[in-house]
């Protein structure tokens, strides 16, 4: 869950006008490289090369549809395979366009292709405002008719998920999961080796840190990408100051509160997290999760997508590892997560396949299969989750109580979130930056946020 994609509207305008002058539809901006697992060539307009089509697709009359995303860890890949399997069963063919790295890396690539006239069939973004300018530029498909036909407003819960896909009354994306970052993942083995009980909240975790260090463990595994350090701070904010404080800062953009004494406690906790993770060398989030799985680290503050990594490693919730929603203090679920958008295509068959994929992603069977492996909660409230493990059951119970908050991507613009990400990346890498100095800069960013 990481967040980033600044789009210059002027660039969009130039691209769209240029496309009109050439008599062809083109699409949006910016850069990187992607790894397509199955087909590397694209024809003009984003149509996958005919030579790459599978024999099955040809026989069934289905089409190849490239889908871009940034799900490349073991647990994520297993979850994506469920989408691919379900789509392929319709007679079409999922062409995997996985982009290694994180959303921060992948989004500029996706945007560049869409604005550059080489759109994919479907692409992942997080719930919120990340694709808003693409929609405003007329580059994304309106899914309102399909959503009405399939009653999305009745089956997608909470309603804020579909609201994040809606602009000017029209629906432009398919929410596929609910991902909450409000979790502390603990290695039962690490605490057993250290001779201390597995903590039940953040304070107990901090108190156990000396014993973990004495046993040769890193107390807190922490990835170094900017979205990960910001995530740690945001989770601490909700745990230490409460959901109301989080909403005051990210929702109301209250500078006075952000600069006040309650937030000073949060920055003190962030400073403690910085000290506890000082010896963590992980860069990617799943590398930090691996430290917990192996018992090399006591815990990790990370979203529920980490659960997929424990599952792939064969570990069992409640036995091999423990999960604490809200760090065991304020148990809430953040309604962040992932959605798929569908760029406009000129190919009629591919456009029809886009609608098929959208329907498949929201089917009961696919929602269960995908989310059980992804570690996330389904967006449908009417599915059978008897196979849910201990941690997913905790999340479902919190969701049922209505203890939810919106994700930063739903409350702030990509630019504002990027600036905050950069601050906490610097904070975690710069021990000489005091909590007071970081808080002052943070309050200024909150005041300017949109």
Secondary structure, DSSP 8 states (H G I E B T S, - for coil): --------HHHHHHHHHHHHHHTS------------SS---B-TTS-B-GGG--HHHHHHT--EEEEEE---SHHHHHHHHHHHHHHHTTT-EEEEEE-SS-HHHHHHHHHHHHHTT---SEEEEESSSTTHHHHHTT-B---HHHHHHTTHHHHBSSHHHHHTTEETTEE-EEE--BB---EEEEEHHHHHHHTS---SSHHHHHHHHHHHHHTT-EEE----SHHHHHHHHHHHHHHHH-HHHHIIIIIS--HHHHTSHHHHHHHHHHHHHHHHTTT----SHHHHHHHHHTTSEEEEE--TTHHHHHHHTT--BTTTEEEEEGGGTS--EE-B-EEEE-B--S-HHHHHHHHHHHHHHHSHHHHHHHHHHHT-B-SBSSS--TT--HHHHHHHHHHHTT-EE--HHHHS-HHHHHHHHHHHHHHHH-TTS-HHHHHHHHHHHHHH--
